[in-house]
Amino acid sequence: MKNLISVFALFLFVTAMSSCVVMSPKKYKALLGSKDSLYTAYNEGLVKIEDMEKEASKLKKDTSMMADELRSLQGNYNSMSNDYKKTKANSSSEIDKLSGDLAAREKRLKEVEDVLRKRDEATNALKEKLNQALLGFTKSGLTVDIRNGKVYVSLMDKLLFPSGSIIIDEKGKQALTQLAGVLKQQPEINIAVEGHTDNQKINNLGQIKDNWDLSVLRATSVVRYLTSKESVDGIRMTATGKGEFQPLDSNATPAGRSKNRRIEIVLSPKLDELYNLIK
């Protein structure tokens, strides 16, 4: 552009000289002014072009960066979309599995609850039968109650044994005979006979050395009578001695010690059905 203006100025000068026209100083100054104006405009144009080229380069660079960022975002979106689809599919499968497991557990829980309900109903019915069968012995120290789903028939030692003895007396035999009548009608009931004593030391009882001996031998006497005399199935029965270590009352008074000297016959329903459910 600059060369073009110089050529144009030279052309005007040559033209002026060749035409043999003598140019006045005023016209010559005007011509030089036009030249300067054109030169200034040219330089300003160059600056603007340079600025525009820089701006265009910047825009091109920004556009390239935005395109790269857009591709990166699109890639992330596609990856997240695929992960979401997989997670959704896996979640649906997991939810279905958990729903199935929950339904199975709820079914088993209901079955266990039904078994326990039947057990409680049977336990309450057994308690009522025993109360009716043993009603005549309640004043002699016999009680029937339910603890932890089991029926406890508690007989004070004075109802079954003479003092310090392991031989069942006649009144005790009558009570056990009445009890056996109910037990033989309930073959699904397990029977545990527990002997209990107070904490007084044993003196001069021959083969009975201490309260452990006394509690065990009294329990086995009851089991032996129920099985051999009353024909209760021995496979249903166990005999244990608890000694003085599970008292019902304080051993500091005669009344408390009397309560602690007892035979407890623990009756519990067979729970094979329940055990099979919770295996």
QUIHU-V926405 format. One record per residue. N is the residue number from 1. PSI is psi in whole degrees, 0 to 359 (999 if undefined). OMEGA is omega in degrees with one decimal (* if undefined). Layout:
N,PSI,OMEGA + N,PSI,OMEGA
This chain:
1,318,-179.8 + 2,317,178.4 + 3,324,-180.0 + 4,318,-180.0 + 5,320,178.9 + 6,317,177.6 + 7,318,-179.3 + 8,319,179.2 + 9,317,178.9 + 10,322,179.3 + 11,318,179.8 + 12,321,-178.9 + 13,315,-180.0 + 14,317,-179.6 + 15,316,-178.8 + 16,319,-178.4 + 17,321,-175.6 + 18,333,-178.6 + 19,357,178.9 + 20,26,177.4 + 21,124,179.4 + 22,118,-175.8 + 23,138,-179.9 + 24,155,177.8 + 25,326,-178.3 + 26,316,-179.8 + 27,325,-179.7 + 28,320,177.1 + 29,320,178.9 + 30,320,179.5 + 31,318,177.2 + 32,323,177.7 + 33,319,179.1 + 34,322,178.0 + 35,312,-179.6 + 36,319,-179.4 + 37,317,179.0 + 38,321,-179.5 + 39,318,178.0 + 40,315,179.7 + 41,322,179.4 + 42,314,179.7 + 43,318,177.7 + 44,321,177.6 + 45,319,178.0 + 46,318,179.1 + 47,315,-179.3 + 48,319,179.0 + 49,317,179.3 + 50,317,177.8 + 51,319,-178.5 + 52,323,177.7 + 53,320,176.4 + 54,315,-179.9 + 55,319,178.6 + 56,319,178.7 + 57,318,179.0 + 58,316,179.3 + 59,320,179.3 + 60,317,178.9 + 61,316,178.7 + 62,319,180.0 + 63,319,179.1 + 64,317,179.3 + 65,319,179.6 + 66,323,177.9 + 67,318,177.8 + 68,317,179.8 + 69,320,178.9 + 70,318,178.1 + 71,321,178.4 + 72,315,178.7 + 73,321,179.4 + 74,320,177.5 + 75,317,178.2 + 76,319,179.5 + 77,315,-180.0 + 78,319,179.3 + 79,315,179.5 + 80,323,178.9 + 81,318,178.6 + 82,317,178.4 + 83,319,-179.9 + 84,317,-180.0 + 85,317,178.3 + 86,315,-179.8 + 87,319,-179.9 + 88,317,179.3 + 89,315,179.3 + 90,321,-179.7 + 91,318,179.2 + 92,318,178.6 + 93,317,179.8 + 94,320,178.5 + 95,318,178.6 + 96,318,179.6 + 97,315,179.6 + 98,322,178.4 + 99,318,178.1 + 100,316,178.7 + 101,318,-179.5 + 102,318,179.1 + 103,320,179.9 + 104,319,179.7 + 105,321,178.1 + 106,322,178.0 + 107,315,-179.9 + 108,319,178.9 + 109,318,179.2 + 110,320,178.8 + 111,318,178.2 + 112,317,178.8 + 113,322,178.9 + 114,319,179.0 + 115,316,179.6 + 116,323,177.9 + 117,317,178.1 + 118,322,178.5 + 119,314,-179.4 + 120,321,178.1 + 121,317,179.3 + 122,322,180.0 + 123,315,178.9 + 124,320,179.2 + 125,320,179.2 + 126,319,178.4 + 127,317,-179.9 + 128,318,178.4 + 129,317,-179.8 + 130,320,177.6 + 131,318,-179.9 + 132,318,-176.9 + 133,328,-173.8 + 134,16,-176.3 + 135,324,-176.3 + 136,351,-176.1 + 137,1,-176.5 + 138,327,179.7 + 139,347,-179.0 + 140,11,176.0 + 141,24,177.4 + 142,132,176.6 + 143,152,176.6 + 144,124,176.6 + 145,171,-178.5 + 146,130,175.4 + 147,126,176.8 + 148,42,176.3 + 149,9,179.5 + 150,152,176.9 + 151,127,179.2 + 152,118,171.7 + 153,111,-176.0 + 154,125,-179.7 + 155,120,177.9 + 156,149,-173.4 + 157,330,-178.4 + 158,341,177.2 + 159,334,-173.4 + 160,322,-168.5 + 161,146,166.5 + 162,161,-176.9 + 163,126,176.2 + 164,8,-174.9 + 165,160,173.0 + 166,10,-179.9 + 167,124,-177.4 + 168,131,179.1 + 169,178,-172.7 + 170,319,-179.5 + 171,323,177.1 + 172,321,177.9 + 173,321,178.2 + 174,316,179.7 + 175,317,-179.0 + 176,327,177.1 + 177,316,177.1 + 178,318,178.9 + 179,317,-178.8 + 180,325,178.9 + 181,320,178.3 + 182,317,-176.5 + 183,324,-179.4 + 184,340,175.2 + 185,354,-177.2 + 186,70,-175.6 + 187,345,-179.0 + 188,3,-177.4 + 189,129,171.6 + 190,149,-173.2 + 191,121,175.4 + 192,126,179.6 + 193,121,-176.8 + 194,130,174.6 + 195,137,-179.8 + 196,148,179.0 + 197,174,168.4 + 198,192,-176.5 + 199,12,179.0 + 200,138,-177.9 + 201,147,178.8 + 202,133,178.3 + 203,132,170.8 + 204,49,177.0 + 205,28,173.7 + 206,245,-176.5 + 207,344,-179.3 + 208,110,-173.9 + 209,326,-175.7 + 210,186,-177.9 + 211,332,174.5 + 212,310,179.0 + 213,312,-176.9 + 214,316,-177.8 + 215,319,-179.4 + 216,313,-175.9 + 217,325,176.2 + 218,321,177.6 + 219,316,180.0 + 220,330,176.0 + 221,317,179.1 + 222,315,179.6 + 223,316,-178.7 + 224,320,-179.8 + 225,316,-178.2 + 226,323,-177.5 + 227,314,-174.3 + 228,324,-176.6 + 229,327,-175.3 + 230,0,173.0 + 231,31,171.5 + 232,134,-175.9 + 233,119,-176.6 + 234,336,-179.0 + 235,342,179.6 + 236,354,-165.5 + 237,149,170.5 + 238,153,177.9 + 239,131,179.6 + 240,153,174.9 + 241,128,-179.4 + 242,354,-179.2 + 243,222,-176.7 + 244,8,-163.5 + 245,4,173.4 + 246,62,-176.7 + 247,151,173.6 + 248,335,-174.9 + 249,177,179.7 + 250,141,176.1 + 251,9,-177.5 + 252,345,-178.8 + 253,155,177.0 + 254,320,-179.7 + 255,319,178.2 + 256,317,179.8 + 257,325,178.2 + 258,320,177.7 + 259,325,-176.2 + 260,334,177.7 + 261,103,-172.0 + 262,164,167.5 + 263,129,175.6 + 264,123,176.9 + 265,112,-173.4 + 266,119,-176.4 + 267,121,-179.4 + 268,136,179.7 + 269,145,174.6 + 270,132,-175.1 + 271,37,179.2 + 272,320,-179.9 + 273,319,179.9 + 274,317,-179.3 + 275,322,177.7 + 276,325,-179.1 + 277,327,-173.6 + 278,9,176.2 + 279,999,*
